[in-house]
Amino acid sequence: MMCGRRANWTSHGSRRRRRSLQAAGTHPGAARLGLWLGHTGSERALLIGPVLLILIVELVNSAIEATVDRIGFERHALAGLAKDIGSAAVLMSFVLLAAVWLLVLLGR
């Protein structure tokens, strides 16, 4: 597991490192907030689950981008489509996070 994180950190440029730092600062904070805001074990699990899902989807997206970049840097429609779909998956995981948090916190 650490090899993947280390590879993600060392194989990408400063933009990716900055994004990784932002994610590392945001996700643990959100997880701690979920632990604090959740009243029951089920609520805590529902609040923390999407945060972990975002980390997983970010890693998968990084793997897709690395694979596409490994194949070649020339522009190709399918390469762009693969990267766009990976980015859309990250966006949808954030939408899921917002929806779950709203439903849990406003549904009390």
QUIFEN-V413061 format. One record per residue. N is the residue number from 1. RES is the residue in three letters. PSI is psi in whole degrees, 0 to 359 (999 if undefined). D_CENTER is the distance of its C-alpha to the mean C-alpha in Angstrom with 2 decimals. Layout:
# QUIFEN-V413061
n	res	psi	d_center
N	RES	PSI	D_CENTER
N	RES	PSI	D_CENTER
This chain:
# QUIFEN-V413061
n	res	psi	d_center
1	MET	316	15.49
2	MET	332	16.30
3	CYS	320	17.56
4	GLY	317	14.25
5	ARG	318	12.77
6	ARG	318	16.12
7	ALA	320	16.22
8	ASN	321	12.94
9	TRP	316	14.50
10	THR	341	17.97
11	SER	1	17.71
12	HIS	164	16.16
13	GLY	187	17.86
14	SER	328	17.86
15	ARG	315	15.55
16	ARG	323	12.69
17	ARG	318	13.93
18	ARG	317	14.03
19	ARG	321	10.44
20	SER	320	9.60
21	LEU	319	12.20
22	GLN	317	11.01
23	ALA	319	7.60
24	ALA	325	9.96
25	GLY	327	12.35
26	THR	313	10.50
27	HIS	314	8.72
28	PRO	325	12.07
29	GLY	318	13.96
30	ALA	322	12.41
31	ALA	317	13.08
32	ARG	320	16.55
33	LEU	320	17.14
34	GLY	321	16.43
35	LEU	322	18.92
36	TRP	320	21.35
37	LEU	332	21.24
38	GLY	131	21.43
39	HIS	325	25.09
40	THR	170	25.00
41	GLY	323	23.11
42	SER	317	21.91
43	GLU	318	20.62
44	ARG	318	18.82
45	ALA	319	17.19
46	LEU	326	16.24
47	LEU	328	14.79
48	ILE	328	12.81
49	GLY	309	11.71
50	PRO	332	9.12
51	VAL	315	7.63
52	LEU	324	7.60
53	LEU	322	6.44
54	ILE	317	2.99
55	LEU	318	3.66
56	ILE	314	5.70
57	VAL	324	4.66
58	GLU	318	3.56
59	LEU	318	6.80
60	VAL	319	8.51
61	ASN	319	8.22
62	SER	322	9.64
63	ALA	319	12.16
64	ILE	313	13.21
65	GLU	320	13.80
66	ALA	320	15.68
67	THR	315	17.71
68	VAL	318	18.66
69	ASP	328	19.62
70	ARG	323	21.61
71	ILE	322	23.56
72	GLY	154	24.68
73	PHE	353	24.12
74	GLU	150	26.52
75	ARG	133	25.32
76	HIS	142	25.17
77	ALA	318	24.29
78	LEU	325	22.46
79	ALA	316	20.39
80	GLY	321	19.40
81	LEU	317	18.77
82	ALA	316	16.46
83	LYS	320	14.34
84	ASP	319	14.56
85	ILE	320	13.58
86	GLY	318	10.40
87	SER	323	9.61
88	ALA	325	10.94
89	ALA	320	8.75
90	VAL	314	5.64
91	LEU	315	8.46
92	MET	328	9.74
93	SER	326	7.05
94	PHE	323	7.74
95	VAL	317	11.31
96	LEU	317	11.35
97	LEU	311	10.41
98	ALA	317	13.22
99	ALA	315	15.54
100	VAL	315	15.45
101	TRP	317	15.98
102	LEU	314	18.75
103	LEU	319	20.39
104	VAL	313	20.50
105	LEU	326	21.62
106	LEU	346	23.98
107	GLY	6	25.31
108	ARG	999	27.23
